[in-house]
Amino acid sequence: MRATRYGLPLVARELQVLDAIAHGASYAQAAADLFLARASVKNYAYSAIKKLGAANATDAVRIAYERNLLMPPSMVDLPEPLLAVLELVADGRTNAEIAALLSRSEHTVADQIKETRRRLHARDRAHAAAIAVHIRLVRVNLPPALHHQPANAGREYD
């Protein structure tokens, strides 16, 4: 959950309803898929719209995507073992650290990185990580100091 326009976080059900709407579900379809009453789906949608400061459900979905509250579907389909390795590569981990965290051999990790690079058409592991973050295959948690830093922060001009 992340803070919205008014500082109120969206609850899990609001995000689920927005995700269903984003994928073309009507309120009735979302209700059936989420095992909720149609009125509950409408209430969650209305609450999300208000918290995001949106004009309607479509606008709420757009805002949720912009704020990374919802993840768009990826055009690249990687199996879970490769995604797990790629996420740790994007986090800056070494092959040895990844192997230890995932209980795999370093050789297996190296092979999985190579396969991931091949599927993403990446030059090296850093390029694969950059592509994965860009197309939102993985998320990277930035340190708080880097979140809202202006592009020219810390630079002095003559």
Disulfide bonds with the S-S distance in Angstrom:
none
